[in-house]
């Protein structure tokens, strides 16, 4: 299931979480272009539409519609300069989002080849909670999980025991 170069553990964990909080009859807007995980959601029977690569710091109109029941954002908010803007504008009543957690033993991610692939934020859980609450969301369920890598060294050992991702289900106040 979902083998290959994709993050199998993260996808399985996220899918399991989503199935616990969202039904397949709800319409989902997934922030971000179509990707392997949004394809998995579709294969699993979820009704998913993706954004088209808009700069979500500036173009928030896509979330200002009541056409969707749920907005999902899996590893998206860390790429935005101001995730508050889009979080505040979402009209859907439900949000499922994951963000990378700040790791004390690693710098924030920045691609050496892609100028857009970088993290402006890597959150501590309380920071993301605060951001959501300030933007008008009430957190219903939350989980942290690890993301081990198949390498040798101190940091790979720390990645086995230190949570890397924070997954949240929230409802609009």
Secondary structure by P-SEA (a helix, b strand, c coil): ccccccaaaaaaaaaaaaaacccccbbbbbcccccaaaaaaaaacccccccccccccccccccccccccbbbbcccccccccaaaaaaaccccbbbbcccccccccccccccccccccccccccaaaaaaaaaaacccccbbbbbbbbcccccaaaaaaaccccccccccccc
